[in-house]
Amino acid sequence: MAALLTWLVADPVLGVDLEVLTTPGGDATRLVSAGAIVSSTIIVGLLGWALLAVLQRISGRGTTIWRWTATTVALLSLAGPLTLAQTTAATVVLTVLHVVVAAILLVALPVQGSAGRK
């Protein structure tokens, strides 16, 4: 919901065109839609949750390992908006979207995972 709210403020309200290159160095572009925001957030969240569950089952330090892994993945994901966005405004908004999703997942998923193990 936080990612969708960020998109709603940036795109329809502020009028920021979230246009990105479809491939690095290419000419083709596409607009980042609400559907893309929602689906990618759900996919990333589910993958993160699955990895956390596996790590918690196989290691007593599963949550710590997961947090380091998730932080690394989040930082690497910033390459997308920083290299593919077509305007400064789009770069800022897409970077904020990545940070918002990462922050929520880093805080919320380990809490949910440990609650399920009690």
MOPAC internal coordinates of N, CA, C and O (Angstrom, degrees):
PM7 1SCF
backbone

  N    0.0000 0     0.00 0     0.00 0    0    0    0
  C    1.4531 1     0.00 0     0.00 0    1    0    0
  C    1.5308 1   111.25 1     0.00 0    2    1    0
  O    1.2310 1   120.24 1   141.99 1    3    2    1
  N    1.3225 1   117.14 1   -38.01 1    3    2    1
  C    1.4625 1   120.03 1  -179.25 1    5    3    2
  C    1.5263 1   111.32 1   -64.37 1    6    5    3
  O    1.2310 1   120.45 1   140.15 1    7    6    5
  N    1.3261 1   116.75 1   -39.85 1    7    6    5
  C    1.4677 1   120.07 1   178.45 1    9    7    6
  C    1.5179 1   110.76 1   -66.14 1   10    9    7
  O    1.2310 1   120.52 1   137.17 1   11   10    9
  N    1.3254 1   116.60 1   -42.83 1   11   10    9
  C    1.4638 1   120.18 1   179.31 1   13   11   10
  C    1.5231 1   110.50 1   -64.75 1   14   13   11
  O    1.2310 1   120.12 1   139.55 1   15   14   13
  N    1.3135 1   117.37 1   -40.45 1   15   14   13
  C    1.4660 1   120.89 1   177.71 1   17   15   14
  C    1.5329 1   110.55 1   -62.71 1   18   17   15
  O    1.2310 1   120.41 1   138.36 1   19   18   17
  N    1.3135 1   116.82 1   -41.64 1   19   18   17
  C    1.4710 1   120.80 1   177.28 1   21   19   18
  C    1.5252 1   109.99 1   -61.06 1   22   21   19
  O    1.2310 1   120.46 1   135.14 1   23   22   21
  N    1.3384 1   116.72 1   -44.86 1   23   22   21
  C    1.4626 1   120.62 1   178.42 1   25   23   22
  C    1.5222 1   110.70 1   -61.86 1   26   25   23
  O    1.2310 1   120.35 1   136.75 1   27   26   25
  N    1.3506 1   116.94 1   -43.25 1   27   26   25
  C    1.4671 1   121.14 1  -179.25 1   29   27   26
  C    1.5266 1   111.95 1   -60.64 1   30   29   27
  O    1.2310 1   120.53 1   139.92 1   31   30   29
  N    1.3113 1   116.58 1   -40.08 1   31   30   29
  C    1.4694 1   119.91 1   179.13 1   33   31   30
  C    1.5283 1   109.83 1   -69.66 1   34   33   31
  O    1.2310 1   120.39 1   136.89 1   35   34   33
  N    1.3259 1   116.86 1   -43.11 1   35   34   33
  C    1.4625 1   120.08 1  -174.90 1   37   35   34
  C    1.5262 1   113.36 1   -73.94 1   38   37   35
  O    1.2310 1   120.47 1   131.84 1   39   38   37
  N    1.3064 1   116.71 1   -48.16 1   39   38   37
  C    1.4641 1   119.54 1  -172.31 1   41   39   38
  C    1.5306 1   112.33 1   -82.02 1   42   41   39
  O    1.2310 1   118.97 1   109.62 1   43   42   41
  N    1.3255 1   119.57 1   -70.38 1   43   42   41
  C    1.4682 1   118.35 1  -176.55 1   45   43   42
  C    1.5261 1   114.42 1   -69.31 1   46   45   43
  O    1.2310 1   119.96 1   141.78 1   47   46   45
  N    1.3316 1   117.68 1   -38.22 1   47   46   45
  C    1.4669 1   119.48 1  -174.59 1   49   47   46
  C    1.5262 1   111.76 1   -79.79 1   50   49   47
  O    1.2310 1   120.19 1   127.26 1   51   50   49
  N    1.3463 1   117.25 1   -52.74 1   51   50   49
  C    1.4665 1   120.35 1  -177.66 1   53   51   50
  C    1.5269 1   113.12 1   -88.10 1   54   53   51
  O    1.2310 1   120.65 1   167.09 1   55   54   53
  N    1.3206 1   116.37 1   -12.91 1   55   54   53
  C    1.4583 1   120.28 1   177.67 1   57   55   54
  C    1.5109 1   115.68 1    76.19 1   58   57   55
  O    1.2310 1   119.94 1  -155.46 1   59   58   57
  N    1.3329 1   117.73 1    24.54 1   59   58   57
  C    1.4683 1   120.71 1   177.71 1   61   59   58
  C    1.5272 1   108.35 1   -79.22 1   62   61   59
  O    1.2310 1   120.64 1   -58.32 1   63   62   61
  N    1.3284 1   116.39 1   121.68 1   63   62   61
  C    1.4643 1   120.61 1   176.26 1   65   63   62
  C    1.5227 1   107.87 1   -80.25 1   66   65   63
  O    1.2310 1   120.88 1   -66.92 1   67   66   65
  N    1.3157 1   115.92 1   113.08 1   67   66   65
  C    1.4574 1   120.52 1  -179.56 1   69   67   66
  C    1.5254 1   109.37 1   -87.26 1   70   69   67
  O    1.2310 1   121.76 1  -111.65 1   71   70   69
  N    1.3163 1   114.24 1    68.35 1   71   70   69
  C    1.4550 1   122.03 1  -177.24 1   73   71   70
  C    1.5240 1   109.40 1   -94.36 1   74   73   71
  O    1.2310 1   121.03 1   -49.40 1   75   74   73
  N    1.3373 1   115.64 1   130.60 1   75   74   73
  C    1.4645 1   121.46 1  -179.17 1   77   75   74
  C    1.5142 1   109.76 1  -130.84 1   78   77   75
  O    1.2310 1   120.93 1   -24.64 1   79   78   77
  N    1.3283 1   115.82 1   155.36 1   79   78   77
  C    1.4619 1   121.02 1   172.13 1   81   79   78
  C    1.5177 1   108.51 1   -69.49 1   82   81   79
  O    1.2310 1   120.16 1   -36.42 1   83   82   81
  N    1.3139 1   117.30 1   143.58 1   83   82   81
  C    1.4658 1   119.49 1   178.00 1   85   83   82
  C    1.5250 1   111.27 1   -77.62 1   86   85   83
  O    1.2310 1   120.12 1   152.55 1   87   86   85
  N    1.3331 1   117.37 1   -27.45 1   87   86   85
  C    1.4640 1   122.46 1   174.97 1   89   87   86
  C    1.5191 1   108.94 1  -141.13 1   90   89   87
  O    1.2310 1   120.06 1   -33.88 1   91   90   89
  N    1.3245 1   117.50 1   146.12 1   91   90   89
  C    1.4680 1   119.47 1   178.21 1   93   91   90
  C    1.5323 1   110.81 1   -58.63 1   94   93   91
  O    1.2310 1   120.68 1   -48.47 1   95   94   93
  N    1.2998 1   116.31 1   131.53 1   95   94   93
  C    1.4534 1   121.44 1   179.25 1   97   95   94
  C    1.5161 1   114.57 1    78.74 1   98   97   95
  O    1.2310 1   120.11 1   178.04 1   99   98   97
  N    1.3222 1   117.40 1    -1.96 1   99   98   97
  C    1.4602 1   121.23 1  -179.60 1  101   99   98
  C    1.5152 1   111.79 1   -83.99 1  102  101   99
  O    1.2310 1   121.55 1    -2.01 1  103  102  101
  N    1.3285 1   114.64 1   177.99 1  103  102  101
  C    1.4571 1   120.53 1   178.51 1  105  103  102
  C    1.5229 1   112.34 1  -105.31 1  106  105  103
  O    1.2310 1   120.08 1   155.82 1  107  106  105
  N    1.3231 1   117.45 1   -24.18 1  107  106  105
  C    1.4649 1   121.70 1  -176.19 1  109  107  106
  C    1.5297 1   110.44 1   -73.98 1  110  109  107
  O    1.2310 1   121.42 1   -41.04 1  111  110  109
  N    1.3281 1   114.89 1   138.96 1  111  110  109
  C    1.4589 1   120.23 1   178.75 1  113  111  110
  C    1.5290 1   109.51 1  -127.41 1  114  113  111
  O    1.2310 1   121.57 1   -14.98 1  115  114  113
  N    1.3210 1   114.60 1   165.02 1  115  114  113
  C    1.4620 1   120.98 1   174.07 1  117  115  114
  C    1.5143 1   108.20 1  -149.43 1  118  117  115
  O    1.2310 1   121.19 1   -23.29 1  119  118  117
  N    1.3187 1   115.34 1   156.71 1  119  118  117
  C    1.4559 1   120.89 1   176.92 1  121  119  118
  C    1.5263 1   109.28 1   -88.75 1  122  121  119
  O    1.2310 1   120.39 1   -40.37 1  123  122  121
  N    1.3066 1   116.86 1   139.63 1  123  122  121
  C    1.4596 1   121.98 1   176.24 1  125  123  122
  C    1.5267 1   106.80 1   -81.89 1  126  125  123
  O    1.2310 1   121.05 1   -61.94 1  127  126  125
  N    1.3188 1   115.60 1   118.06 1  127  126  125
  C    1.4651 1   121.25 1  -175.47 1  129  127  126
  C    1.5243 1   111.11 1   -96.03 1  130  129  127
  O    1.2310 1   121.42 1   -10.33 1  131  130  129
  N    1.3292 1   114.90 1   169.67 1  131  130  129
  C    1.4616 1   120.77 1   175.48 1  133  131  130
  C    1.5192 1   109.98 1   -61.41 1  134  133  131
  O    1.2310 1   120.58 1   140.63 1  135  134  133
  N    1.3179 1   116.50 1   -39.37 1  135  134  133
  C    1.4620 1   120.61 1   178.63 1  137  135  134
  C    1.5180 1   112.35 1   -60.96 1  138  137  135
  O    1.2310 1   120.50 1   139.23 1  139  138  137
  N    1.3265 1   116.66 1   -40.77 1  139  138  137
  C    1.4645 1   120.61 1   177.87 1  141  139  138
  C    1.5228 1   110.72 1   -65.34 1  142  141  139
  O    1.2310 1   120.57 1   141.15 1  143  142  141
  N    1.3175 1   116.52 1   -38.85 1  143  142  141
  C    1.4692 1   121.18 1   178.68 1  145  143  142
  C    1.5250 1   109.89 1   -63.36 1  146  145  143
  O    1.2310 1   120.55 1   129.50 1  147  146  145
  N    1.3191 1   116.55 1   -50.50 1  147  146  145
  C    1.4669 1   121.08 1  -177.03 1  149  147  146
  C    1.5269 1   110.81 1   -64.98 1  150  149  147
  O    1.2310 1   120.03 1   131.28 1  151  150  149
  N    1.3239 1   117.54 1   -48.72 1  151  150  149
  C    1.4688 1   119.53 1  -176.45 1  153  151  150
  C    1.5239 1   112.03 1   -65.35 1  154  153  151
  O    1.2310 1   119.96 1   137.13 1  155  154  153
  N    1.3217 1   117.67 1   -42.87 1  155  154  153
  C    1.4674 1   118.74 1  -179.48 1  157  155  154
  C    1.5282 1   111.33 1   -67.73 1  158  157  155
  O    1.2310 1   120.15 1   144.62 1  159  158  157
  N    1.3180 1   117.32 1   -35.38 1  159  158  157
  C    1.4652 1   120.34 1   177.74 1  161  159  158
  C    1.5287 1   110.75 1   -65.96 1  162  161  159
  O    1.2310 1   120.22 1   137.59 1  163  162  161
  N    1.3117 1   117.18 1   -42.41 1  163  162  161
  C    1.4662 1   120.67 1   178.83 1  165  163  162
  C    1.5296 1   110.31 1   -64.85 1  166  165  163
  O    1.2310 1   120.03 1   135.93 1  167  166  165
  N    1.3181 1   117.55 1   -44.07 1  167  166  165
  C    1.4679 1   121.11 1  -179.20 1  169  167  166
  C    1.5230 1   110.48 1   -62.97 1  170  169  167
  O    1.2310 1   120.28 1   132.49 1  171  170  169
  N    1.3235 1   117.07 1   -47.51 1  171  170  169
  C    1.4659 1   121.03 1  -179.93 1  173  171  170
  C    1.5340 1   110.16 1   -63.12 1  174  173  171
  O    1.2310 1   120.29 1   138.48 1  175  174  173
  N    1.3210 1   117.05 1   -41.52 1  175  174  173
  C    1.4581 1   120.53 1   178.84 1  177  175  174
  C    1.5176 1   112.54 1   -62.47 1  178  177  175
  O    1.2310 1   120.51 1   136.35 1  179  178  177
  N    1.3294 1   116.62 1   -43.65 1  179  178  177
  C    1.4649 1   120.31 1   179.69 1  181  179  178
  C    1.5298 1   111.73 1   -67.28 1  182  181  179
  O    1.2310 1   120.38 1   138.98 1  183  182  181
  N    1.3279 1   116.87 1   -41.02 1  183  182  181
  C    1.4646 1   119.95 1   177.15 1  185  183  182
  C    1.5284 1   111.23 1   -64.18 1  186  185  183
  O    1.2310 1   120.72 1   138.22 1  187  186  185
  N    1.3159 1   116.22 1   -41.78 1  187  186  185
  C    1.4633 1   120.07 1   177.58 1  189  187  186
  C    1.5137 1   111.93 1   -63.22 1  190  189  187
  O    1.2310 1   120.83 1   138.14 1  191  190  189
  N    1.3172 1   116.02 1   -41.86 1  191  190  189
  C    1.4631 1   121.58 1   179.23 1  193  191  190
  C    1.5361 1   110.64 1   -63.74 1  194  193  191
  O    1.2310 1   120.45 1   136.80 1  195  194  193
  N    1.3208 1   116.75 1   -43.20 1  195  194  193
  C    1.4650 1   120.67 1   178.86 1  197  195  194
  C    1.5284 1   111.00 1   -63.04 1  198  197  195
  O    1.2310 1   120.45 1   135.10 1  199  198  197
  N    1.3258 1   116.75 1   -44.90 1  199  198  197
  C    1.4607 1   119.96 1   178.65 1  201  199  198
  C    1.5184 1   110.65 1   -62.49 1  202  201  199
  O    1.2310 1   120.12 1   136.96 1  203  202  201
  N    1.3158 1   117.38 1   -43.04 1  203  202  201
  C    1.4635 1   121.08 1   178.25 1  205  203  202
  C    1.5256 1   110.75 1   -59.46 1  206  205  203
  O    1.2310 1   120.03 1   135.33 1  207  206  205
  N    1.3213 1   117.55 1   -44.67 1  207  206  205
  C    1.4661 1   121.50 1  -179.76 1  209  207  206
  C    1.5249 1   110.96 1   -60.67 1  210  209  207
  O    1.2310 1   120.56 1   135.80 1  211  210  209
  N    1.3344 1   116.53 1   -44.20 1  211  210  209
  C    1.4653 1   120.43 1   179.37 1  213  211  210
  C    1.5196 1   110.47 1   -63.98 1  214  213  211
  O    1.2310 1   120.15 1   132.70 1  215  214  213
  N    1.3115 1   117.31 1   -47.30 1  215  214  213
  C    1.4686 1   120.81 1  -178.45 1  217  215  214
  C    1.5236 1   111.93 1   -63.77 1  218  217  215
  O    1.2310 1   120.21 1   142.66 1  219  218  217
  N    1.3215 1   117.21 1   -37.34 1  219  218  217
  C    1.4628 1   119.78 1   178.80 1  221  219  218
  C    1.5288 1   111.29 1   -68.49 1  222  221  219
  O    1.2310 1   120.09 1   150.60 1  223  222  221
  N    1.3103 1   117.43 1   -29.40 1  223  222  221
  C    1.4743 1   120.62 1   179.00 1  225  223  222
  C    1.5165 1   112.37 1   -76.69 1  226  225  223
  O    1.2310 1   120.30 1   146.54 1  227  226  225
  N    1.3327 1   117.04 1   -33.46 1  227  226  225
  C    1.4639 1   119.35 1  -173.98 1  229  227  226
  C    1.5288 1   113.74 1   -99.24 1  230  229  227
  O    1.2310 1   119.97 1   169.84 1  231  230  229
  N    1.3257 1   117.66 1   -10.16 1  231  230  229
  C    1.4592 1   119.69 1  -177.08 1  233  231  230
  C    1.5247 1   111.08 1  -144.31 1  234  233  231
  O    1.2310 1   121.26 1   -38.98 1  235  234  233
  N    1.3000 1   115.19 1   141.02 1  235  234  233
  C    1.4591 1   120.23 1   173.88 1  237  235  234
  C    1.5228 1   111.94 1   -69.74 1  238  237  235
  O    1.2310 1   120.99 1   164.14 1  239  238  237
  N    1.3192 1   115.72 1   -15.86 1  239  238  237
  C    1.4726 1   121.10 1   178.10 1  241  239  238
  C    1.5222 1   111.16 1  -109.36 1  242  241  239
  O    1.2310 1   120.88 1  -153.09 1  243  242  241
  N    1.3237 1   115.92 1    26.91 1  243  242  241
  C    1.4616 1   120.92 1  -176.22 1  245  243  242
  C    1.5157 1   114.12 1   -56.68 1  246  245  243
  O    1.2310 1   120.65 1   137.92 1  247  246  245
  N    1.3287 1   116.37 1   -42.08 1  247  246  245
  C    1.4674 1   119.34 1  -179.25 1  249  247  246
  C    1.5260 1   111.04 1   -65.77 1  250  249  247
  O    1.2310 1   120.24 1   138.63 1  251  250  249
  N    1.3189 1   117.15 1   -41.37 1  251  250  249
  C    1.4813 1   120.46 1   178.66 1  253  251  250
  C    1.5240 1   110.73 1   -64.54 1  254  253  251
  O    1.2310 1   120.74 1   134.82 1  255  254  253
  N    1.3211 1   116.19 1   -45.18 1  255  254  253
  C    1.4704 1   120.08 1   178.59 1  257  255  254
  C    1.5286 1   109.75 1   -61.39 1  258  257  255
  O    1.2310 1   120.84 1   136.97 1  259  258  257
  N    1.3313 1   116.00 1   -43.03 1  259  258  257
  C    1.4622 1   119.91 1  -179.90 1  261  259  258
  C    1.5235 1   111.11 1   -62.46 1  262  261  259
  O    1.2310 1   120.33 1   135.88 1  263  262  261
  N    1.3277 1   116.97 1   -44.12 1  263  262  261
  C    1.4769 1   119.50 1  -178.76 1  265  263  262
  C    1.5264 1   110.96 1   -61.55 1  266  265  263
  O    1.2310 1   120.11 1   138.01 1  267  266  265
  N    1.3291 1   117.40 1   -41.99 1  267  266  265
  C    1.4680 1   119.51 1   177.71 1  269  267  266
  C    1.5273 1   110.73 1   -64.77 1  270  269  267
  O    1.2310 1   120.70 1   136.99 1  271  270  269
  N    1.3182 1   116.26 1   -43.01 1  271  270  269
  C    1.4685 1   120.53 1   179.19 1  273  271  270
  C    1.5243 1   110.80 1   -64.00 1  274  273  271
  O    1.2310 1   120.54 1   133.40 1  275  274  273
  N    1.3276 1   116.57 1   -46.60 1  275  274  273
  C    1.4682 1   120.81 1  -178.95 1  277  275  274
  C    1.5248 1   111.41 1   -64.19 1  278  277  275
  O    1.2310 1   119.98 1   141.72 1  279  278  277
  N    1.3129 1   117.64 1   -38.28 1  279  278  277
  C    1.4725 1   121.03 1   177.77 1  281  279  278
  C    1.5257 1   110.33 1   -64.48 1  282  281  279
  O    1.2310 1   120.70 1   137.59 1  283  282  281
  N    1.3265 1   116.26 1   -42.41 1  283  282  281
  C    1.4693 1   120.37 1   178.19 1  285  283  282
  C    1.5248 1   110.87 1   -62.62 1  286  285  283
  O    1.2310 1   120.41 1   134.21 1  287  286  285
  N    1.3287 1   116.82 1   -45.79 1  287  286  285
  C    1.4652 1   121.07 1   178.95 1  289  287  286
  C    1.5307 1   110.20 1   -61.97 1  290  289  287
  O    1.2310 1   120.40 1   137.58 1  291  290  289
  N    1.3288 1   116.84 1   -42.42 1  291  290  289
  C    1.4720 1   120.54 1   179.44 1  293  291  290
  C    1.5293 1   110.89 1   -61.56 1  294  293  291
  O    1.2310 1   120.39 1   135.83 1  295  294  293
  N    1.3191 1   116.85 1   -44.17 1  295  294  293
  C    1.4696 1   119.64 1   179.00 1  297  295  294
  C    1.5305 1   111.37 1   -64.59 1  298  297  295
  O    1.2310 1   120.31 1   138.85 1  299  298  297
  N    1.3283 1   117.01 1   -41.15 1  299  298  297
  C    1.4674 1   120.12 1   177.61 1  301  299  298
  C    1.5271 1   111.80 1   -65.78 1  302  301  299
  O    1.2310 1   120.55 1   147.80 1  303  302  301
  N    1.3337 1   116.54 1   -32.20 1  303  302  301
  C    1.4667 1   119.80 1  -179.23 1  305  303  302
  C    1.5229 1   112.05 1   -66.62 1  306  305  303
  O    1.2310 1   120.50 1   159.23 1  307  306  305
  N    1.3217 1   116.65 1   -20.77 1  307  306  305
  C    1.4667 1   119.76 1   179.04 1  309  307  306
  C    1.5306 1   112.20 1   -67.37 1  310  309  307
  O    1.2310 1   120.44 1   163.79 1  311  310  309
  N    1.3184 1   116.77 1   -16.21 1  311  310  309
  C    1.4678 1   119.48 1   177.19 1  313  311  310
  C    1.5197 1   110.76 1   -60.65 1  314  313  311
  O    1.2310 1   120.30 1   146.04 1  315  314  313
  N    1.3347 1   117.03 1   -33.96 1  315  314  313
  C    1.4635 1   120.40 1   179.50 1  317  315  314
  C    1.5138 1   112.72 1   -57.92 1  318  317  315
  O    1.2310 1   119.89 1   116.88 1  319  318  317
  N    1.3351 1   117.81 1   -63.12 1  319  318  317
  C    1.4638 1   118.02 1  -178.91 1  321  319  318
  C    1.5234 1   113.17 1   -63.45 1  322  321  319
  O    1.2310 1   120.18 1   146.56 1  323  322  321
  N    1.3235 1   117.26 1   -33.44 1  323  322  321
  C    1.4646 1   119.32 1  -176.83 1  325  323  322
  C    1.5220 1   113.00 1   -72.24 1  326  325  323
  O    1.2310 1   120.29 1   156.97 1  327  326  325
  N    1.3280 1   117.05 1   -23.03 1  327  326  325
  C    1.4732 1   119.01 1  -178.04 1  329  327  326
  C    1.5240 1   113.93 1  -112.66 1  330  329  327
  O    1.2310 1   119.71 1   157.91 1  331  330  329
  N    1.3315 1   118.16 1   -22.09 1  331  330  329
  C    1.4562 1   120.00 1  -173.85 1  333  331  330
  C    1.5326 1   114.67 1  -104.97 1  334  333  331
  O    1.2310 1   119.84 1   158.48 1  335  334  333
  N    1.3294 1   117.91 1   -21.52 1  335  334  333
  C    1.4673 1   120.29 1  -178.77 1  337  335  334
  C    1.5245 1   109.92 1   -65.51 1  338  337  335
  O    1.2310 1   121.06 1   -34.55 1  339  338  337
  N    1.3232 1   115.58 1   145.45 1  339  338  337
  C    1.4627 1   121.17 1  -173.24 1  341  339  338
  C    1.5265 1   114.50 1   -93.78 1  342  341  339
  O    1.2310 1   119.96 1   165.85 1  343  342  341
  N    1.3221 1   117.69 1   -14.15 1  343  342  341
  C    1.4635 1   120.72 1   178.21 1  345  343  342
  C    1.5217 1   108.87 1  -136.39 1  346  345  343
  O    1.2310 1   121.15 1   -16.97 1  347  346  345
  N    1.3101 1   115.40 1   163.03 1  347  346  345
  C    1.4559 1   120.00 1   176.90 1  349  347  346
  C    1.5267 1   110.48 1   -63.11 1  350  349  347
  O    1.2310 1   120.37 1   138.61 1  351  350  349
  N    1.3148 1   116.90 1   -41.39 1  351  350  349
  C    1.4680 1   120.46 1   179.33 1  353  351  350
  C    1.5177 1   110.97 1   -62.01 1  354  353  351
  O    1.2310 1   120.13 1   137.40 1  355  354  353
  N    1.3275 1   117.35 1   -42.60 1  355  354  353
  C    1.4645 1   121.01 1   178.57 1  357  355  354
  C    1.5225 1   110.39 1   -64.96 1  358  357  355
  O    1.2310 1   120.21 1   140.60 1  359  358  357
  N    1.3232 1   117.21 1   -39.40 1  359  358  357
  C    1.4630 1   120.96 1   177.50 1  361  359  358
  C    1.5217 1   110.80 1   -59.90 1  362  361  359
  O    1.2310 1   120.86 1   133.77 1  363  362  361
  N    1.3231 1   115.95 1   -46.23 1  363  362  361
  C    1.4697 1   120.59 1  -179.52 1  365  363  362
  C    1.5282 1   110.47 1   -63.16 1  366  365  363
  O    1.2310 1   120.15 1   130.77 1  367  366  365
  N    1.3124 1   117.32 1   -49.23 1  367  366  365
  C    1.4713 1   120.87 1  -177.13 1  369  367  366
  C    1.5244 1   110.80 1   -63.37 1  370  369  367
  O    1.2310 1   119.97 1   133.46 1  371  370  369
  N    1.3184 1   117.67 1   -46.54 1  371  370  369
  C    1.4596 1   120.56 1  -178.89 1  373  371  370
  C    1.5314 1   111.46 1   -65.88 1  374  373  371
  O    1.2310 1   120.02 1   144.16 1  375  374  373
  N    1.3235 1   117.56 1   -35.84 1  375  374  373
  C    1.4636 1   120.99 1   175.42 1  377  375  374
  C    1.5229 1   110.17 1   -64.89 1  378  377  375
  O    1.2310 1   120.44 1   136.26 1  379  378  377
  N    1.3251 1   116.75 1   -43.74 1  379  378  377
  C    1.4731 1   120.60 1   177.22 1  381  379  378
  C    1.5268 1   110.13 1   -60.99 1  382  381  379
  O    1.2310 1   119.80 1   138.34 1  383  382  381
  N    1.3179 1   117.99 1   -41.66 1  383  382  381
  C    1.4688 1   120.92 1   177.51 1  385  383  382
  C    1.5211 1   111.25 1   -58.25 1  386  385  383
  O    1.2310 1   120.31 1   134.45 1  387  386  385
  N    1.3282 1   117.01 1   -45.55 1  387  386  385
  C    1.4599 1   120.56 1   179.33 1  389  387  386
  C    1.5302 1   111.08 1   -62.74 1  390  389  387
  O    1.2310 1   120.48 1   136.62 1  391  390  389
  N    1.3169 1   116.68 1   -43.38 1  391  390  389
  C    1.4600 1   120.88 1  -178.26 1  393  391  390
  C    1.5260 1   110.99 1   -67.59 1  394  393  391
  O    1.2310 1   119.95 1   139.20 1  395  394  393
  N    1.3198 1   117.69 1   -40.80 1  395  394  393
  C    1.4706 1   121.51 1   179.12 1  397  395  394
  C    1.5278 1   110.35 1   -61.00 1  398  397  395
  O    1.2310 1   120.39 1   131.02 1  399  398  397
  N    1.3164 1   116.86 1   -48.98 1  399  398  397
  C    1.4707 1   120.26 1  -179.28 1  401  399  398
  C    1.5234 1   110.08 1   -63.78 1  402  401  399
  O    1.2310 1   120.10 1   134.47 1  403  402  401
  N    1.3270 1   117.42 1   -45.53 1  403  402  401
  C    1.4698 1   120.56 1  -179.64 1  405  403  402
  C    1.5275 1   111.03 1   -60.92 1  406  405  403
  O    1.2310 1   120.16 1   134.47 1  407  406  405
  N    1.3181 1   117.30 1   -45.53 1  407  406  405
  C    1.4686 1   120.33 1  -178.44 1  409  407  406
  C    1.5256 1   111.57 1   -61.25 1  410  409  407
  O    1.2310 1   120.83 1   135.33 1  411  410  409
  N    1.3134 1   116.02 1   -44.67 1  411  410  409
  C    1.4678 1   119.50 1  -179.65 1  413  411  410
  C    1.5256 1   110.69 1   -64.60 1  414  413  411
  O    1.2310 1   120.26 1   134.87 1  415  414  413
  N    1.3210 1   117.11 1   -45.13 1  415  414  413
  C    1.4658 1   119.84 1  -179.47 1  417  415  414
  C    1.5247 1   111.50 1   -65.80 1  418  417  415
  O    1.2310 1   120.25 1   139.84 1  419  418  417
  N    1.3228 1   117.13 1   -40.16 1  419  418  417
  C    1.4661 1   120.09 1  -179.86 1  421  419  418
  C    1.5212 1   112.31 1   -63.88 1  422  421  419
  O    1.2310 1   120.51 1   147.32 1  423  422  421
  N    1.3083 1   116.62 1   -32.68 1  423  422  421
  C    1.4633 1   120.36 1  -179.71 1  425  423  422
  C    1.5286 1   111.53 1   -87.31 1  426  425  423
  O    1.2310 1   120.02 1   133.60 1  427  426  425
  N    1.3168 1   117.57 1   -46.40 1  427  426  425
  C    1.4628 1   121.30 1  -169.79 1  429  427  426
  C    1.5224 1   114.59 1   -81.02 1  430  429  427
  O    1.2310 1   119.65 1   140.18 1  431  430  429
  N    1.3385 1   118.27 1   -39.82 1  431  430  429
  C    1.4616 1   119.06 1  -174.74 1  433  431  430
  C    1.5330 1   113.43 1   -63.83 1  434  433  431
  O    1.2310 1   118.76 1   132.84 1  435  434  433
  N    1.3235 1   119.97 1   -47.16 1  435  434  433
  C    1.4713 1   117.73 1   178.92 1  437  435  434
  C    1.5334 1   113.53 1   -61.45 1  438  437  435
  O    1.2310 1   119.88 1   147.14 1  439  438  437
  N    1.3129 1   117.83 1   -32.86 1  439  438  437
  C    1.4695 1   121.10 1   177.06 1  441  439  438
  C    1.5133 1   110.16 1   -65.39 1  442  441  439
  O    1.2310 1   120.56 1   135.48 1  443  442  441
  N    1.3345 1   116.53 1   -44.52 1  443  442  441
  C    1.4657 1   121.52 1   178.34 1  445  443  442
  C    1.5320 1   110.27 1   -64.97 1  446  445  443
  O    1.2310 1   120.69 1   138.51 1  447  446  445
  N    1.3267 1   116.28 1   -41.49 1  447  446  445
  C    1.4501 1   119.99 1  -178.63 1  449  447  446
  C    1.5164 1   112.70 1   -64.58 1  450  449  447
  O    1.2310 1   119.90 1   139.17 1  451  450  449
  N    1.3364 1   117.79 1   -40.83 1  451  450  449
  C    1.4635 1   119.86 1   179.85 1  453  451  450
  C    1.5201 1   111.39 1   -73.95 1  454  453  451
  O    1.2310 1   119.79 1   152.07 1  455  454  453
  N    1.3338 1   118.01 1   -27.93 1  455  454  453
  C    1.4525 1   120.93 1   178.23 1  457  455  454
  C    1.5186 1   110.38 1   -67.77 1  458  457  455
  O    1.2310 1   120.56 1   145.52 1  459  458  457
  N    1.3155 1   116.53 1   -34.48 1  459  458  457
  C    1.4494 1   120.74 1  -179.75 1  461  459  458
  C    1.5181 1   112.95 1   -72.89 1  462  461  459
  O    1.2310 1   119.57 1   159.65 1  463  462  461
  N    1.3427 1   118.43 1   -20.35 1  463  462  461
  C    1.4503 1   121.39 1  -177.83 1  465  463  462
  C    1.5188 1   112.82 1   -89.14 1  466  465  463
  O    1.2310 1   118.99 1   170.04 1  467  466  465
  N    1.3085 1   119.54 1    -9.96 1  467  466  465
  C    1.4724 1   121.54 1  -177.05 1  469  467  466
  C    1.4922 1   111.54 1   -73.16 1  470  469  467
  O    1.2310 1   120.10 1   180.00 1  471  470  469

